[in-house]
Amino acid sequence: MGVVMGFEEFQQVHAVLLASAGVPASLHRLLFEKLSADVFDGGSFFRIEPCEDGVQQRRLILSCESMAKNSNVFLIDHAWSFRLSEARKQLQEIPGLVERMATLMCVVDETEDHCDTEDLENGEETSRTEERPSLEAAIETAQEKANEKGQTLQWLELDDQGITDADLQSTNLSAKCPDLVGLSLWGNPIESADAVVHTVAGISCMRALWLNDTPVNTHHGASLEQALLKVLPKLEIYNSKVTEKYGQWAIAFCAGILGVEQPMGSSNGNHMLSNVTTLDLSDRHLQVLLPNVFNADELPSLTSLNLRGNLFKDETPASLLRTLKSLVTLQSLQVDIPGPFGSAVSIAEALPNLYQLNGMSLSKILEGDKQFLTSDLKPRLHIWSPKEPLSEQVMSAMWQYVLTYRLADDEKLDETPIWYVMDELGSALRHSDNPNFQVAPFMFLPDGTLKSAISYTLMWPIEDVGKGNECMRDYLFGVGEDKQRSSRLTAWFHTPPELFKQAYEVHCNELKHVKLMKGIADGSPTQSIHPSDGRPLRVYSDIPAVTDLLSQPEFILVEDVLMADIIWTHLQIDDEFQNEVGLQRHQYVNQFPGETCFVMKHFLAQTVQKAYGSPAWMQPTYNMETQLPALIGDYLARQEKKQDNLWIVKPWNMARTIDTTVTGSLAALLRLVETGPKICQKYIEKPALYQGRKFDLRYIVLLRSIQPLEIFLSDVFWARFSNNQYTTDKNSLSEYDTHFTVMNYGGRPLNHINAHDWVPEFEKEHNVKWQDIHQRVRNVLRAVFEGAIATSPNMHSPTSRAIYGVDIMLDDSFQPKLLEVTYCPDCGRACNYDLKNILGDGELIRGSNFYNDVFSCLFLNECKHVCPL
């Protein structure tokens, strides 16, 4: 497709893509020229050489004389792009693809022919809708409070006050508040940099200024900061970051010593840091460690220091470590490794008084534990197996090569990520903690629309490179230890297993010693809310099933949300919703505050573990954003014992099995975190089957009250079946119809059986009594909600009522296993799918009365087709 835009338009159309890829501005024109002419000229600059004894891996070598930093950019083609569920099918059906991938990934035998804002407290939600005072009035109020204390006004917080450029320009702030030390204008619609500079100029005492979440900060960031530093000679904190003028005051502020209550400290002002033992300076934009602040005289008690997320561009590792060495009491240090301080070993050697570095004991590092030094680690290479089909070997090896991106338009982000393999040149780039090249995916839009998009990967030098040097990239560019870098590198390297085994042991010990928190409060039973005058309760709903099927005479539908006694919505009832609709205290809603403790998968796992440890009714589960070391330890322990090692990876908060994967590959588990926050759960490898097929059970739970706990189970439930016979063969793991049971999406065939007809058949097939199984399920359902309430007491709300969908699977011993709990809106959709497709004739009758039963139970205390749990 021809290019229909010039360079300036290219920059404008691709501005966000260029910024997210990190392409230097100096390379934009060259990139435009190469994209326009579809130039792949890497072969003129690089050559590919075999390594690792000539098999299983290749490396990229610069073949030209030299290449300066940011001097060129190269297009890398995508040899294979796919959605994960389609990968195996493509390898089997696209001519030549599997052979090319096998050669590229070096899986062929050479002897063969193949080659973070806290929630507002109750009562604060509505404050945003109240009329805000003018800027002048806000300043006068603050001055009056300061005068009452016999002080001058030194700290002024004007967050989210609707302050505009005109407000600032009309206020002579420097004259009114000459002693101002701290000023926060966070969240105001300020746009003019000149207005900000003019307003604060002359306030010589100002040490801290916040313009976060304002348009002026978004559009004028760095230039505005430099302008402010010129007019504010003592500014040490700007937008929560330290400035180049920082000193003892900024460190005392970060330590919580100085602030709104005590802007300037004691009158002597010296040694105000003397009692500081723990200091968190992570992500503060530090460029230098000042020796006159970081020394034993100023910080004589400091034992723990966090310096993660700071670039320290103005210092060498030697100077940084020299300053830290002067802090003789320092025992625990957190820094980015690799990063500005050098390697873990070099830090440990330079700071012998340390006890821990990034949570790891120095003794282990000095004993030779090379956790962070990938140059000393053995690469995790594919092992050739002539018994496996070539497609299966590629599926195993690809996790060392694939990268990923998501498509998006103006309306939404594509729910399913795209994985891709770079061409031979790009795939020959090996890893280094100190890379000399950077790569990034890039979407070229020749005519400016997404329909014309062509995907590439870009590669450019970020250091000077000489002829014959190996060209290397960082597989986890921009990922530090705060994002579990060392654990994630296990996808490519054989990292020390002892570290992960230890993390797993700690995790297991924590779960063993959990005791259920006593938080289930008693209270008076809820009463029917039906008005005494007999009028029907007014119901507002945007859920079609409610508006179509709620027919009880005690309820009447209304279109005005303000007129409703009951609001039953598919929307999340948060601060924004409450402010928008003007929610009243007397109105009942279909959600409980804090219900995220069990309706989001990672919070559900956390809730169950906090309440019960590791109960038999929930599979071992790990939050992949925080618990990768323990997960790896569990995987390795199972591997050593030759136990089942299949896992299922699920997004925190997506339904319909979107971006959900079943795999037994450790490398795959660790790479899957790249497509968004997920949990990893031990797969139920031996489930109970019906006629050889997998199934799960969807139950509907009604929650009427927290204090006391009043919970009911609807007798409308259904079993959901896979379409294929169950197997755990490798080539089946990507088959949706084999391993998943939700078939009412995507046009798949739906084999429905009336649940009440199915139960006798299941009992007969397995010679079991459903009543016994049902009782075990009831026990699990109640335990889930008791644990949630015990660990999250803030769920109580007298005007909340809700329904939840709970998914249960049975193992081959017919023991229930909890899968997930769905939001009331999701559950509403689940109870409202096309009833003719989901429910049998008998269930269709019950389904049509479902919301009548729900509303009768929750609001009239009449239990029809529901029973207490």
Protein Blocks (a to p, Z undefined) as FASTA:
>chain_A
ZZfbdfklmmmmmmmmmmmnopafklmmmmmmmmmnopafklmmbccddeehhiaiacdd
dfbfbdcehkbccddddfbdcdfklmmmmmmmmghklmmmmmmnopacfkbmbdcddddd
ehjlmmmmpccddfklmmmmmmmmmmmnopacfbdcfehklpafklmmmpcfklmmmmbf
bdcfehiacfbfklmmmmmgopambmbdcfehifklmmnmmmmmmmmmmmmmkbcbgghi
acfkbcfklmmmmnomacjklmnopfklpaklmmpmbdcfehklpabdcfklmccklmmm
bcbdcfehiaklmbcfklmmmmmmmmmmbmbdcdddddfkopfklmmmmmmmbmbgghia
fklmmnopakklmklpccddddddfkbcfklmmmmmmmmmgccdddddfkbccfbdcddd
ddfklmmpccdfbdcbdcddddddfkopaklpccddddddfbdcdehiacdddfkgoiaf
knommmmmmmmpccdfklmmmmmmmmmmmmmmpccddfbdcddddddfbdfklpacdddd
fbfklmmmmmcfkbccdfblklpmbdcdfbdcdfklmmmnopafklccfbdehklmmmpf
klmmmmmmmmnopafkbccdddfklmmmmmmmmmmmmmmnopafbdcdddfbbghhiaia
cdfbfklmmmmmmnoccddddddfbccdeehiacddddddddfbfbdcdddddfbdcddd
dfbdcdfbfklmmmmklmpcblkgghiacddddfklmmmmmmmmnopafklmmmmmmmmm
mmmmmmmmmmmmmlpcfkbccdddddddddfkopacdfbdcdfklmmmmmmgcfklmpcf
klmmmmmmmmmmmmmmmmnopaehiacZZ
